[in-house]
C-alpha cells in the first residue's frame, strides 16, 4: 500500500502581465492636431489585465485565493498598486518592484459624449517582466490568467521551442497542472497570428473581444455598417480551437458574448440593457466580463451562467469611468442585470 499522499486540490487564480495605473481624463472633444480640448474631470484607476481582473474578482467576492504576478516601479504609482492589492487581500509575493524604471501608466482620454477612448501608454516596468520567477509547481492556484499578449515586450519575444516566451510560460503552467487563460490587447497590427498563435497551443480558456478574435483567426467579425457577422464570429471561435485552445473559446462584444467548447457546443448571451445616459465609460468592461466568466469557470458553474455573470459584471463596470470603480458584489451585479434586463437575444435563428 502506497503511503504517498494525493496532491492537494488546486484553488485560486494567479494573474500575471500588465500592471498599469490609468489616468482617466474626461474631455469635451478629441482635438485635431494643434487644437485644444477641455478636460472636464479626471480620475485615477486600475489598468492592465491582471490588475483589473483581480480587483474585480475581489469586489465580486470570489471565494478563492487571488494572486498577482508582474513588475512595478519603485515609485508612488507602484506603491499605490501594492497597497491596493494588500487592501483587497491579493497576494503580491510575485509582484516585484523594479529599480530605475517607472510603473506603467496610461493616459486615457475619454470623450464625455459617447465614451469613446484614446490611449497614450507608457510601458514602464511591464516591458521587463519575463515571469521566470514563477515556480508553478509551488503555486497552489487552479487558474493562471496571462494578459495582455502583444503588450508584454519580453514575453512577446520569440522562443525556439514554444514559438514565444509567453507560450513557454503558459506551457510550464499547464505542465504543473494549472488551467491557463489569456487576454490580448486590441491593436491595429498584423502581429496577432505570430504572437497570439503560438500561445493558443498552451491555453485552456481563450477569452477575447471580437476585434482580437477576428484578427487572430483571420475573420472580419464586424461588418462595414458596424453590425456583428455571427457566421464569421462562429468561424473565428472554431478557428481559435483549431489553433490549439484546449477547452473553450469565449468571444465578448458590446452586444453580448458567444462561447464554443472543444466538443462543439455553442452558447449565446446578450448583454445587459444599461441605459445610455448611465454609461460613464467603457474602459475595463472587457476585463470585467473576463473576471465574471473566470469566477464561474473556477467554481465550475454551467457555461450559460458564466456568460451571464460575465455580461452582468461588464454592465457594472460601465457605470464608472475607471476600469474597476463600478464593480460590486456578485449579488449586486446579478441584481443590476435583473433591474436593467438582458437585451434581445443575439442568437441567430439558423
C-alpha positions as CSV (number, residue, x, y, z in Angstrom):
1,X,0.0,0.0,0.0
2,X,1.4,3.4,-1.0
3,X,1.9,6.0,1.7
4,X,2.1,8.7,-0.9
5,X,-0.5,11.5,-0.2
6,X,-2.7,12.7,-3.0
7,X,-1.8,16.1,-4.3
8,X,-3.9,18.8,-2.7
9,X,-6.6,20.2,-4.9
10,X,-5.6,23.4,-6.6
11,X,-7.6,26.5,-5.7
12,X,-7.4,30.2,-6.6
13,X,-6.4,32.4,-9.5
14,X,-2.9,33.7,-10.4
15,X,-3.0,36.6,-12.8
16,X,0.2,37.9,-14.4
17,X,1.1,40.5,-17.0
18,X,0.4,44.3,-17.3
19,X,0.1,46.3,-14.1
20,X,-1.0,49.8,-15.1
21,X,-2.3,52.9,-13.5
22,X,-4.9,54.6,-15.7
23,X,-5.1,58.3,-15.6
24,X,-8.7,58.8,-17.0
25,X,-9.4,62.2,-18.3
26,X,-12.9,63.1,-19.4
27,X,-12.6,65.5,-22.3
28,X,-15.3,67.5,-24.2
29,X,-14.0,66.6,-27.6
30,X,-11.0,64.8,-29.1
31,X,-9.0,67.6,-30.7
32,X,-7.4,67.8,-34.2
33,X,-3.6,68.3,-34.2
34,X,-2.6,71.7,-32.6
35,X,-6.2,72.3,-31.4
36,X,-7.4,72.4,-27.8
37,X,-9.7,70.1,-25.8
38,X,-11.0,70.8,-22.3
39,X,-10.5,68.2,-19.5
40,X,-13.8,68.3,-17.6
41,X,-12.7,65.9,-14.8
42,X,-10.1,63.3,-14.1
43,X,-9.8,60.1,-12.1
44,X,-7.1,57.6,-11.4
45,X,-7.9,53.9,-11.7
46,X,-6.6,50.4,-12.3
47,X,-5.3,49.2,-15.7
48,X,-4.0,46.0,-17.2
49,X,-5.5,42.5,-17.4
50,X,-4.2,41.1,-14.1
51,X,-4.8,44.2,-12.1
52,X,-8.4,44.7,-13.4
53,X,-9.4,41.1,-13.2
54,X,-8.0,40.5,-9.6
55,X,-9.6,43.7,-8.3
56,X,-12.9,42.8,-10.0
57,X,-12.8,39.3,-8.5
58,X,-12.0,40.7,-5.1
59,X,-15.0,43.0,-5.3
60,X,-17.3,40.3,-6.7
61,X,-16.4,38.3,-3.5
62,X,-14.5,35.5,-5.2
63,X,-14.4,32.6,-2.6
64,X,-10.8,31.6,-3.5
65,X,-7.3,33.0,-3.2
66,X,-6.2,35.8,-5.6
67,X,-2.5,36.1,-6.5
68,X,-0.6,38.7,-8.5
69,X,2.4,38.4,-10.7
70,X,4.3,41.0,-12.6
71,X,6.5,44.1,-12.2
72,X,6.0,47.6,-10.9
73,X,8.4,50.5,-10.5
74,X,9.8,51.6,-7.1
75,X,7.7,54.8,-7.2
76,X,4.5,56.3,-6.0
77,X,2.3,54.5,-8.6
78,X,4.0,51.2,-7.8
79,X,3.3,51.7,-4.1
80,X,-0.3,52.5,-4.8
81,X,-0.7,49.2,-6.7
82,X,0.9,47.2,-3.9
83,X,-1.2,49.0,-1.3
84,X,-4.4,48.4,-3.3
85,X,-3.7,44.7,-3.5
86,X,-2.9,44.5,0.2
87,X,-6.3,46.2,1.0
88,X,-8.1,43.7,-1.2
89,X,-6.2,40.7,0.2
90,X,-4.5,39.9,-3.2
91,X,-1.2,38.1,-2.6
92,X,1.7,40.1,-4.1
93,X,4.6,37.7,-3.5
94,X,5.2,37.5,-7.3
95,X,4.5,41.2,-8.0
96,X,8.0,42.7,-7.7
97,X,9.1,46.3,-7.5
98,X,12.0,47.1,-10.0
99,X,14.6,49.9,-9.6
100,X,15.2,52.7,-12.2
101,X,12.1,52.1,-14.3
102,X,8.6,53.7,-13.9
103,X,5.4,51.9,-13.1
104,X,3.4,51.6,-16.3
105,X,0.7,54.1,-16.8
106,X,-1.9,55.1,-19.5
107,X,-3.4,58.4,-20.1
108,X,-7.0,57.5,-21.1
109,X,-8.8,60.3,-23.0
110,X,-12.5,59.6,-22.7
111,X,-14.9,61.8,-24.7
112,X,-17.8,62.9,-22.5
113,X,-20.4,62.3,-25.3
114,X,-20.4,58.6,-26.2
115,X,-17.5,57.5,-24.0
116,X,-15.0,56.9,-27.0
117,X,-11.5,56.4,-25.6
118,X,-8.0,57.1,-26.9
119,X,-4.9,55.7,-25.1
120,X,-1.4,57.1,-24.5
121,X,0.6,54.3,-22.9
122,X,3.9,54.2,-21.0
123,X,5.1,50.6,-21.0
124,X,7.4,51.0,-18.0
125,X,8.2,48.0,-15.7
126,X,5.8,45.7,-17.6
127,X,8.2,45.7,-20.6
128,X,10.8,43.9,-18.4
129,X,8.7,41.1,-16.9
130,X,9.6,37.6,-18.0
131,X,7.7,35.5,-15.5
132,X,10.8,33.4,-15.0
133,X,10.5,33.6,-11.2
134,X,7.2,31.8,-11.3
135,X,7.6,28.2,-10.0
136,X,4.2,26.8,-11.0
137,X,4.7,23.5,-9.1
138,X,4.8,25.6,-5.9
139,X,1.9,27.8,-6.8
140,X,-1.4,26.5,-5.4
141,X,-3.6,28.3,-7.9
142,X,-6.0,26.4,-10.2
143,X,-6.1,29.1,-12.9
144,X,-3.3,31.2,-14.5
145,X,-4.5,34.2,-16.4
146,X,-2.0,36.0,-18.6
147,X,-2.5,39.3,-20.3
148,X,-2.1,41.3,-22.4
149,X,-0.3,39.4,-25.1
150,X,1.1,42.0,-27.7
151,X,1.9,44.4,-24.8
152,X,4.5,42.4,-22.8
153,X,7.8,43.1,-24.6
154,X,9.8,40.2,-23.0
155,X,7.0,37.6,-23.3
156,X,6.2,38.6,-26.9
157,X,9.8,37.7,-27.8
158,X,10.4,34.5,-30.0
159,X,11.2,31.2,-28.3
160,X,12.9,28.5,-30.3
161,X,10.8,25.6,-28.8
162,X,7.4,27.2,-27.9
163,X,7.2,30.0,-30.5
164,X,7.1,32.9,-28.0
165,X,8.3,33.3,-24.4
166,X,4.6,33.7,-23.4
167,X,3.8,30.3,-25.0
168,X,6.6,28.7,-23.0
169,X,5.3,30.3,-19.7
170,X,1.8,29.0,-20.4
171,X,3.2,25.6,-21.3
172,X,5.0,25.5,-17.9
173,X,1.8,26.4,-16.1
174,X,-0.2,23.7,-17.8
175,X,2.6,21.1,-17.2
176,X,2.3,21.9,-13.4
177,X,-1.4,21.3,-13.5
178,X,-2.9,24.8,-13.8
179,X,-5.6,25.7,-16.3
180,X,-4.5,28.7,-18.4
181,X,-6.3,31.6,-19.8
182,X,-5.1,34.5,-22.0
183,X,-6.2,38.0,-22.9
184,X,-4.8,40.2,-25.7
185,X,-4.6,43.9,-26.2
186,X,-6.6,45.4,-29.1
187,X,-4.1,47.0,-31.5
188,X,-4.1,47.8,-35.2
189,X,-1.4,45.5,-36.4
190,X,-0.6,42.2,-38.2
191,X,1.2,40.7,-35.2
192,X,-1.7,38.7,-33.9
193,X,-1.0,35.3,-35.6
194,X,2.7,35.5,-34.9
195,X,2.4,36.3,-31.2
196,X,-1.0,35.1,-30.1
197,X,-1.0,32.0,-32.3
198,X,1.8,30.0,-30.5
199,X,0.3,30.9,-27.1
200,X,-3.0,29.3,-28.0
201,X,-1.5,25.9,-28.1
202,X,-1.0,26.1,-24.3
203,X,-4.3,27.8,-23.4
204,X,-7.4,26.1,-21.8
205,X,-9.7,29.1,-21.9
206,X,-9.3,31.8,-24.5
207,X,-11.3,34.9,-23.7
208,X,-11.1,37.7,-26.3
209,X,-13.2,40.5,-27.7
210,X,-14.5,40.3,-31.3
211,X,-11.7,42.5,-32.8
212,X,-8.9,40.5,-31.2
213,X,-10.6,37.2,-32.1
214,X,-11.1,38.2,-35.7
215,X,-7.5,39.5,-36.1
216,X,-6.0,36.3,-34.6
217,X,-8.3,33.9,-36.5
218,X,-8.4,35.9,-39.8
219,X,-12.1,36.8,-39.9
220,X,-13.7,40.2,-40.1
221,X,-16.4,39.8,-37.4
222,X,-17.6,43.5,-37.6
223,X,-19.4,44.3,-40.9
224,X,-18.9,47.6,-42.7
225,X,-22.0,49.0,-41.1
226,X,-20.8,48.1,-37.7
227,X,-23.1,45.1,-37.3
228,X,-22.0,41.7,-36.0
229,X,-21.4,39.0,-38.5
230,X,-22.5,36.0,-36.5
231,X,-21.3,33.5,-39.2
232,X,-17.8,34.8,-39.1
233,X,-18.0,35.0,-35.3
234,X,-18.6,31.3,-35.1
235,X,-16.0,30.6,-37.7
236,X,-13.4,32.6,-35.7
237,X,-14.2,30.6,-32.5
238,X,-13.8,27.4,-34.4
239,X,-10.5,28.6,-35.9
240,X,-9.2,29.5,-32.4
241,X,-10.0,26.0,-31.2
242,X,-8.2,24.6,-34.3
243,X,-5.2,26.8,-33.4
244,X,-4.8,24.8,-30.2
245,X,-7.2,26.1,-27.5
246,X,-7.8,23.1,-25.3
247,X,-11.3,23.5,-23.9
248,X,-13.2,26.7,-24.6
249,X,-13.3,29.9,-26.6
250,X,-15.3,32.9,-25.4
251,X,-15.7,36.0,-27.6
252,X,-17.3,39.0,-25.9
253,X,-18.5,42.2,-27.6
254,X,-20.8,45.1,-26.7
255,X,-23.9,43.2,-27.8
256,X,-23.1,40.2,-25.6
257,X,-20.9,37.0,-25.7
258,X,-20.5,33.8,-27.6
259,X,-18.8,30.6,-26.4
260,X,-17.8,27.4,-28.2
261,X,-16.5,24.4,-26.4
262,X,-14.0,21.8,-27.7
263,X,-17.0,19.4,-28.0
264,X,-18.6,21.9,-30.5
265,X,-21.3,23.2,-28.2
266,X,-22.4,26.8,-28.7
267,X,-23.7,29.3,-26.1
268,X,-25.0,32.8,-26.7
269,X,-25.7,35.5,-24.2
270,X,-26.9,39.1,-24.9
271,X,-25.6,42.0,-22.8
272,X,-27.4,43.9,-20.1
273,X,-29.5,46.8,-21.3
274,X,-27.7,49.6,-19.4
275,X,-29.4,53.0,-20.1
276,X,-27.0,55.0,-22.3
277,X,-27.3,58.1,-20.0
278,X,-25.9,55.9,-17.1
279,X,-22.8,54.8,-19.0
280,X,-19.8,56.6,-17.5
281,X,-17.2,54.9,-19.7
282,X,-16.4,51.6,-21.4
283,X,-12.8,51.3,-20.0
284,X,-12.4,47.9,-18.2
285,X,-15.7,46.3,-19.5
286,X,-13.8,43.5,-21.2
287,X,-11.7,42.7,-18.1
288,X,-14.9,42.9,-16.0
289,X,-16.5,40.3,-18.3
290,X,-13.4,38.2,-18.1
291,X,-13.5,38.3,-14.3
292,X,-17.1,37.2,-14.2
293,X,-16.5,34.4,-16.6
294,X,-13.4,33.2,-14.7
295,X,-15.2,33.3,-11.4
296,X,-17.7,30.9,-12.9
297,X,-15.1,28.7,-14.6
298,X,-13.2,28.3,-11.3
299,X,-16.4,27.5,-9.5
300,X,-17.4,25.0,-12.2
301,X,-20.8,26.7,-13.0
302,X,-22.6,25.8,-16.1
303,X,-21.3,27.8,-19.1
304,X,-24.5,29.8,-19.6
305,X,-24.3,31.2,-16.0
306,X,-20.6,32.0,-16.6
307,X,-21.6,34.2,-19.6
308,X,-24.5,35.8,-17.7
309,X,-22.2,36.8,-14.8
310,X,-19.6,38.0,-17.3
311,X,-22.0,40.4,-19.1
312,X,-23.5,41.5,-15.7
313,X,-20.0,42.3,-14.4
314,X,-19.3,44.2,-17.6
315,X,-22.6,46.2,-17.1
316,X,-21.5,47.2,-13.6
317,X,-18.2,48.3,-15.0
318,X,-19.9,50.7,-17.4
319,X,-21.3,52.7,-14.5
320,X,-17.9,54.2,-13.6
321,X,-15.3,55.9,-15.8
322,X,-12.4,53.9,-14.4
323,X,-11.8,50.2,-15.1
324,X,-12.8,48.7,-11.8
325,X,-14.6,51.5,-9.8
326,X,-18.1,50.3,-10.8
327,X,-17.6,46.6,-9.7
328,X,-19.9,45.4,-6.9
329,X,-20.6,42.1,-5.1
330,X,-21.8,39.1,-7.2
331,X,-25.3,39.5,-5.6
332,X,-25.4,43.3,-6.5
333,X,-24.1,42.6,-10.1
334,X,-26.8,40.0,-10.7
335,X,-29.4,42.4,-9.2
336,X,-28.2,45.0,-11.6
337,X,-28.8,42.7,-14.6
338,X,-32.2,41.8,-13.2
339,X,-33.1,45.5,-12.9
340,X,-32.0,46.5,-16.4
341,X,-32.7,43.1,-18.1
342,X,-30.8,41.4,-20.8
343,X,-31.1,42.8,-24.3
344,X,-33.0,40.9,-27.0
345,X,-31.3,37.6,-27.9
346,X,-28.4,37.8,-30.3
347,X,-28.5,34.1,-31.1
348,X,-29.0,33.5,-34.9
349,X,-32.2,31.7,-35.9
350,X,-30.5,29.2,-38.2
